[in-house]
């Protein structure tokens, strides 16, 4: 998997592989790597708010472990992981998205699983 983010002079690239290696390139800094327990199935860059002061976050779906949000990857890389509770209790994560599903102005994280469950 590959995911790109290019806006407001921020350039981030994330690569996720079948062997569980997550590689991040952010703003021309050194690449950073993290190894997950299983294949990385999905990646999504997003901002919680639509303002320029908000950092870029990365949502990572993995086949065998919890989905993880890495906060402010444009500033601190992969240093701030936040595992998403219960995301490993419904088969493998196949897809992820970040969007405002209830029209309250805040983005929700959506996680789709192999067992056809949608976690919000």
Order of alpha helices (4+ residues) and beta strands (2+ residues): beta-beta-beta-beta-beta-beta-beta-alpha-beta-beta-beta-beta
